[in-house]
């Protein structure tokens, strides 16, 4: 019997995983510069956390969560998104007691039971950031800028930012009646999901991809903001303009999660089909209180790594693959073989990437293996070299070869890895 990976998952093999390492390294370095610290939370949490945090009327909670009973008959769920778990950790570990804004980031797998399609998997991976403790619109703009910079630095071209303000729960409650008056006459023509959302959360009807064409002339929440929300949104826009970050206002942007307040945003990129959203986020001022903590304002984003790589491929961006090794050792004979093992360990201990043949192949085949490893140098060790305590070091790019004392080999190779 042979096994296959579950539907909606993927194996990341050598040659591909290096591309993941490249974009993850970019994310980590960007967070270092923006002063965000890494947090790692469990990949499963109590189901109620997502029901309360993400929202019971969202597609994620209603349709997409991987939920199971554990051996203690507790309902657990594989995390479908990163924010709720980070907020839970923030509350449980009393990070709100810190005197400064708490700025966190995460990179890891999420799980959603949905129909797999281009760049969308049942086990997906996200890079996200969350900042707690301030309502300053500059923090909203900083988070948006961080995501925009990530896409720019990995090499994606022509990324645009769409922004909107979704106000406060009180504003949305008043806007609900206005929106229902617009939607009610077309109720029977809408998809079943939209009909269901009209009962529970009509604002999310505007997020429907099936009936989007029907909503021309729909009332816009952004036109119903109070003075405080309007001022916050205007300030966010001013900060983005100051950083020369291109954006456009999308008054129908509501995002697929219930916890957003004030700023909501998405990143768009062409070349990946009709669903061109590659990441997004927003402000979530009430979420900390919703999960049982001393309420603190927050803002964050989540960027899909699969979608990032899909856009890079569509735009034919050359993403660095595997790193070359510094040296490939070619021992000739049993005596040299023993010395090569010792030498390999010594080189690797000093930070030098080194490899040798383990297949007992002839020199020509070993040279081909060294070439496949993209070795910068080949070091040939035979009986004569051992007697003279030297090794023949050949530079692969030029073919130049020289004898190097064995005890100086590491020093000769170190500049190559700088």
PyMOL commands that set and color helices and strands:
alter all, ss='L'
color gray80, all
select helices_A, chain A and resi 17-34+47-53+59-64+83-92+95-97+137-154+169-184+187-189+192-200+202-207+212-215+221-224+227-242+287-290+305-314+334-349+363-372+383-388+406-417
alter helices_A, ss='H'
color red, helices_A
select strands_A, chain A and resi 37-38+44-46+67-69+75-78+102-111+123-132+160-165+247-249+261-268+277-283+298-304+327-331+354-356+377-381+390-395+401-405
alter strands_A, ss='S'
color yellow, strands_A
deselect
rebuild
show_as cartoon
